């Protein structure tokens, strides 16, 4: 199925609230679990999260890695407003910092982190090389790199089935966004070509469920 792009940002209050109210615990806990299993030696350091959204993933990441200092960036004010509220409510202001940032960002590219992670940003980007170049520029040698995202199904019918299966009880706003995101997601082979283009072809691309894949590895250079 041909990819159908969607907007880069999800910046309406309605969308942000729908995400904040939805239960993503299974997928977001899986993100942390997959990271931990691939990088068992990681326990502390500075972490960059690209496309942090409402910060649910990095709140879970912070609990799993209490010695990590995490910087989350996103381009959507509505998502960040909820994220900042939740970070404060959970008492994690000492560990998590959130910033508005649109990629590519020159100031961000001048920084180096001990780990770079991202959840569900890739499928929003019509120029996916932006995220891979940012990951490459913002990481040190031997830095853990970890991206989790949706994978595009083989048909619109399959996408509809996945929405019913995993978001059947969700709000209409969330169901629509999930469907559009599935159609905008990249296939594993497409991602491998993207990685080759920025000389990150040594990263592994794994399909981990009927709707998710991960890209991971340690930076060589």
Protein Blocks (a to p, Z undefined) as FASTA:
>chain_A
ZZddddfbdcbfklmmmmmmpccklmmmmmmmmmmmmmmmbcbdcdddehklnolmmmmm
mmmmmmbccddddfbfklmmmmmmmmmmnopmmmpccdddddddfklmmpccfbdcdehk
lmmpmblmlmmmmmmmmpcehiacddddddddfbfklmmmmmmmmmmmmcfklmmmmmmm
mmmpccfklmmmmmmmnopampccddfbfkbccdddddfZZ
